[in-house]
Amino acid sequence: MHFFKSLNLSTKDRKNEIPSSFRVGEVVINNLNPLGGMFKKGVTKAGRISLSGNLNDGTKVKVYESFSSSQINLRKILGDKLEKEDTLFPPILASDENFIVEKWISGKRLSEIKPNILDKYSERLINFIKEIHYDSSFNEIAKAHRDSFCYLSDYLMMRLKPWQKWFPVENLINEWIKSDSETEKIIQTRISHPDLSLSNIILCPNENIYIVDNELIGAGKGWLLDERNSFFRDKVLSPKYEDPIKNFYNLSWKLRLVGSALDEGDFYRAKRMADLKRI
C-alpha cells in the first residue's frame, strides 16, 4: 500500500504543490519533488508518478510507479544480474506491488560530457544493449517476464488510443496489429530498454555508469527500437531486416513518431508520419 500525506497549505498560490510524503511498503519518503512532468507535475509521459525525496535518515531517493508487479520483479532481477558489471541500475531500497524506491545516484550526466570523450562511454552502453538483447540468460529472463511491460503495446499503442478513431491513426493501428500478428512467432521476446538518452545515464567518479530512468524497461518485441531510440543510434549499423520483420519494424517506428507529434499537438506532422505510403 502507499499513501500521500497532504501539505498544510495556507495560500492559494500553493494549491498545486505536490504532497509532502509518500509511503512504499513500510518506507516513508519525505521532501518530495516532481520528476518528469511534460503534462502533469510529477507524472511522466507514460502517465506514471515519478518523484525524488528523502528517507527518514536523509538518504536521497527516486520513487516511481511501475506498470505491473511483474515489471518490478524484472527490474529487481536485472539489477541483481548487473551488480558486478560497470553498467548498472541504481540499488532498490524498497518496493511494493506498485512502486519502486531507488537510491539517488550522484554524478555527471553523459549529456554534460564533452563530445570528444563520449565515445569511451558509448561503447559500454552499446555492449549493454547487445548483452540484454542476445545473451541467452537474459533471453530466459525475458520469456519469464513477457507480461511485465511491452514498450510497443503498453506504451506506444496506448499513447495513440485517444486518437484511434482519427483515420490516419486508425489506419496505422490496424496495419500495426496485422503486422504484429504476422510476426508473433518470428520475432523473439527479448529484454528492452528504449530510454537510453544521454540525460538518463550517470557517470560516477569511480567510472561506473548508472542507468537512472528505467520506467520503460520490459520484455517483448520493443527491443527492435532500442538502438534507434538511444543516444548512440549513429554509432551502430542500422538493422537489415527482411519482410515481414522489416514492415513490423517500420510500422513500430511510425507508432513512436506519430505519438510524439500528437504529444506536441502537431497534427500535420502526425498525419504525415502516419501515412502508410511513407515507409
SULGIRA-V864465 format. One record per run of one state. SS is the DSSP state (2 for helix, 1 for strand, 0 for the rest). FROM is the first residue (numbers start at 1). TO is the last residue. Records with the same first field share a line. If there is no record, write none. Layout:
SS=FROM-TO, FROM-TO
This chain:
0=1-3, 6-11, 15-20, 25-26, 35-39, 41-42, 44-48, 55-59, 66-68, 82-86, 90-91, 96-98, 104-107, 113-114, 135-135, 145-150, 164-166, 183-189, 193-197, 204-208, 212-217, 221-221, 230-232, 236-244, 264-266, 275-279
1=4-5, 21-24, 27-34, 40-40, 43-43, 49-54, 60-65, 87-89, 92-95, 99-103, 108-109, 190-192, 201-203, 209-211, 218-220
2=12-14, 69-81, 110-112, 115-134, 136-144, 151-163, 167-182, 198-200, 222-229, 233-235, 245-263, 267-274
